[in-house]
């Protein structure tokens, strides 16, 4: 089924078309969210929200981009909004702990993240790499994740992020430089 056919059926409210959409894209959307959120539980929630958003707003989809590109854009936006919300909660918890009489405040720090696709013997290195990716500026993190983890081309990343090809190339260059700086000491001491 082509994107145009699928989109037309979705706009008509066809339940089977929506089921086909979910089955076709659920793993990709989950992995895109996981690459940003580093929590399987949060990524699963965000993937569900992405599909709900697609269902609610498909009538407004203008088909100027591919359906998958539009869905990636929604996934990245929702994932980043979730991270921002989590950071606000974390800051609030810290401020609250300054004025709290007990030290049993809820902990918002996520556990060390290990991507499910990483082999057992590489888990420590992968954890360090994902922490470094997480330290990148937001746009670099998105571009790097979409390219290296999701396998999107620079052109596709440009469509998802609404950026020109040179802008994506620049983001990727800066992301690689920043990762090289962040990971340099680790690799010197461990390899």
C-alpha positions as a Python dict, from the first residue, in 0.01 Angstrom:
ca = {
    (1, 'X'): (0, 0, 0),
    (2, 'X'): (142, 343, -91),
    (3, 'X'): (157, 636, 149),
    (4, 'X'): (-109, 818, -54),
    (5, 'X'): (-348, 521, -38),
    (6, 'X'): (-285, 469, 332),
    (7, 'X'): (-333, 839, 407),
    (8, 'X'): (-659, 849, 211),
    (9, 'X'): (-793, 549, 402),
    (10, 'X'): (-682, 696, 735),
    (11, 'X'): (-856, 1024, 654),
    (12, 'X'): (-1174, 825, 590),
    (13, 'X'): (-1142, 671, 938),
    (14, 'X'): (-1066, 319, 815),
    (15, 'X'): (-983, 106, 1120),
    (16, 'X'): (-793, -156, 922),
    (17, 'X'): (-574, 115, 769),
    (18, 'X'): (-491, 243, 1117),
    (19, 'X'): (-411, -111, 1231),
    (20, 'X'): (-184, -151, 926),
    (21, 'X'): (-15, 181, 1008),
    (22, 'X'): (55, 75, 1367),
    (23, 'X'): (188, -268, 1266),
    (24, 'X'): (408, -116, 997),
    (25, 'X'): (558, 168, 1201),
    (26, 'X'): (535, 69, 1569),
    (27, 'X'): (891, -64, 1597),
    (28, 'X'): (1044, 232, 1415),
    (29, 'X'): (852, 489, 1620),
    (30, 'X'): (931, 304, 1945),
    (31, 'X'): (1303, 293, 1856),
    (32, 'X'): (1306, 662, 1763),
    (33, 'X'): (1149, 751, 2098),
    (34, 'X'): (1383, 511, 2280),
    (35, 'X'): (1685, 676, 2120),
    (36, 'X'): (1584, 1008, 2276),
    (37, 'X'): (1425, 898, 2603),
    (38, 'X'): (1656, 606, 2702),
    (39, 'X'): (1371, 439, 2885),
    (40, 'X'): (1175, 153, 2730),
    (41, 'X'): (871, 232, 2942),
    (42, 'X'): (871, 601, 2845),
    (43, 'X'): (937, 515, 2479),
    (44, 'X'): (642, 277, 2476),
    (45, 'X'): (417, 548, 2622),
    (46, 'X'): (542, 803, 2371),
    (47, 'X'): (495, 565, 2078),
    (48, 'X'): (133, 515, 2184),
    (49, 'X'): (89, 891, 2209),
    (50, 'X'): (236, 933, 1861),
    (51, 'X'): (-19, 696, 1712),
    (52, 'X'): (-300, 865, 1902),
    (53, 'X'): (-182, 1200, 1767),
    (54, 'X'): (-167, 1061, 1413),
    (55, 'X'): (-521, 928, 1452),
    (56, 'X'): (-650, 1261, 1586),
    (57, 'X'): (-474, 1486, 1336),
    (58, 'X'): (-453, 1284, 1014),
    (59, 'X'): (-721, 1505, 859),
    (60, 'X'): (-479, 1797, 882),
    (61, 'X'): (-188, 1609, 724),
    (62, 'X'): (-112, 1795, 400),
    (63, 'X'): (107, 1523, 246),
    (64, 'X'): (390, 1769, 175),
    (65, 'X'): (624, 1515, 336),
    (66, 'X'): (613, 1137, 360),
    (67, 'X'): (380, 992, 621),
    (68, 'X'): (675, 833, 802),
    (69, 'X'): (857, 1168, 814),
    (70, 'X'): (553, 1334, 965),
    (71, 'X'): (528, 1056, 1225),
    (72, 'X'): (900, 1085, 1313),
    (73, 'X'): (849, 1459, 1361),
    (74, 'X'): (562, 1392, 1601),
    (75, 'X'): (771, 1128, 1781),
    (76, 'X'): (1066, 1364, 1826),
    (77, 'X'): (846, 1651, 1944),
    (78, 'X'): (659, 1437, 2196),
    (79, 'X'): (979, 1273, 2321),
    (80, 'X'): (1152, 1607, 2370),
    (81, 'X'): (846, 1752, 2544),
    (82, 'X'): (850, 1451, 2777),
    (83, 'X'): (1221, 1503, 2854),
    (84, 'X'): (1162, 1872, 2928),
    (85, 'X'): (874, 1782, 3158),
    (86, 'X'): (1090, 1525, 3336),
    (87, 'X'): (1371, 1779, 3382),
    (88, 'X'): (1124, 2031, 3529),
    (89, 'X'): (1005, 1765, 3775),
    (90, 'X'): (1364, 1682, 3863),
    (91, 'X'): (1448, 2049, 3928),
    (92, 'X'): (1131, 2089, 4133),
    (93, 'X'): (1218, 1780, 4338),
    (94, 'X'): (1566, 1924, 4408),
    (95, 'X'): (1425, 2261, 4511),
    (96, 'X'): (1162, 2089, 4726),
    (97, 'X'): (1432, 1883, 4897),
    (98, 'X'): (1606, 2202, 5005),
    (99, 'X'): (1298, 2297, 5205),
    (100, 'X'): (1179, 1952, 5304),
    (101, 'X'): (1220, 1815, 5651),
    (102, 'X'): (1258, 1457, 5529),
    (103, 'X'): (1513, 1321, 5290),
    (104, 'X'): (1275, 1062, 5141),
    (105, 'X'): (1201, 1261, 4829),
    (106, 'X'): (1105, 1079, 4510),
    (107, 'X'): (1394, 1011, 4283),
    (108, 'X'): (1359, 1119, 3920),
    (109, 'X'): (1699, 1008, 3795),
    (110, 'X'): (1657, 735, 3534),
    (111, 'X'): (1867, 420, 3577),
    (112, 'X'): (2166, 365, 3352),
    (113, 'X'): (2023, 314, 3006),
    (114, 'X'): (2110, 10, 2799),
    (115, 'X'): (1961, -11, 2450),
    (116, 'X'): (1806, -354, 2392),
    (117, 'X'): (2006, -405, 2071),
    (118, 'X'): (2344, -387, 2246),
    (119, 'X'): (2532, -712, 2297),
    (120, 'X'): (2606, -813, 2654),
    (121, 'X'): (2983, -765, 2634),
    (122, 'X'): (2940, -408, 2507),
    (123, 'X'): (2687, -287, 2765),
    (124, 'X'): (2930, -79, 2971),
    (125, 'X'): (3067, 95, 2664),
    (126, 'X'): (2715, 146, 2526),
    (127, 'X'): (2597, 296, 2854),
    (128, 'X'): (2881, 547, 2843),
    (129, 'X'): (2806, 625, 2477),
    (130, 'X'): (2436, 683, 2545),
    (131, 'X'): (2522, 914, 2835),
    (132, 'X'): (2745, 1112, 2599),
    (133, 'X'): (2472, 1129, 2334),
    (134, 'X'): (2231, 1247, 2601),
    (135, 'X'): (2473, 1530, 2687),
    (136, 'X'): (2460, 1669, 2331),
    (137, 'X'): (2257, 1982, 2258),
    (138, 'X'): (1898, 1892, 2167),
    (139, 'X'): (1920, 1938, 1787),
    (140, 'X'): (2249, 1748, 1765),
    (141, 'X'): (2105, 1468, 1976),
    (142, 'X'): (1799, 1435, 1752),
    (143, 'X'): (1998, 1443, 1429),
    (144, 'X'): (2257, 1195, 1558),
    (145, 'X'): (1991, 958, 1693),
    (146, 'X'): (1788, 965, 1373),
    (147, 'X'): (2095, 900, 1159),
    (148, 'X'): (2300, 654, 1360),
    (149, 'X'): (2030, 466, 1548),
    (150, 'X'): (1732, 493, 1312),
    (151, 'X'): (1932, 490, 989),
    (152, 'X'): (1765, 794, 834),
    (153, 'X'): (1949, 977, 559),
    (154, 'X'): (2052, 1340, 600),
    (155, 'X'): (1769, 1438, 360),
    (156, 'X'): (1513, 1250, 569),
    (157, 'X'): (1649, 1409, 887),
    (158, 'X'): (1612, 1749, 721),
    (159, 'X'): (1247, 1672, 650),
    (160, 'X'): (1182, 1550, 1005),
    (161, 'X'): (1355, 1850, 1163),
    (162, 'X'): (1249, 2105, 899),
    (163, 'X'): (1611, 2188, 820),
    (164, 'X'): (1815, 2227, 504),
    (165, 'X'): (2066, 1960, 405),
    (166, 'X'): (2365, 2184, 493),
    (167, 'X'): (2212, 2249, 836),
    (168, 'X'): (2179, 1875, 899),
    (169, 'X'): (2536, 1817, 783),
    (170, 'X'): (2652, 2091, 1020),
    (171, 'X'): (2457, 1942, 1311),
    (172, 'X'): (2604, 1600, 1245),
    (173, 'X'): (2956, 1738, 1219),
    (174, 'X'): (2918, 1925, 1550),
    (175, 'X'): (2757, 1620, 1716),
    (176, 'X'): (3048, 1400, 1608),
    (177, 'X'): (3301, 1658, 1731),
    (178, 'X'): (3124, 1691, 2065),
    (179, 'X'): (3105, 1313, 2105),
    (180, 'X'): (3472, 1285, 2018),
    (181, 'X'): (3550, 1534, 2294),
    (182, 'X'): (3314, 1370, 2544),
    (183, 'X'): (3434, 1017, 2474),
    (184, 'X'): (3803, 1086, 2419),
    (185, 'X'): (3916, 1037, 2778),
    (186, 'X'): (3701, 727, 2823),
    (187, 'X'): (3849, 552, 2521),
    (188, 'X'): (4205, 654, 2610),
    (189, 'X'): (4176, 493, 2952),
    (190, 'X'): (3970, 187, 2855),
    (191, 'X'): (4111, 80, 2518),
}
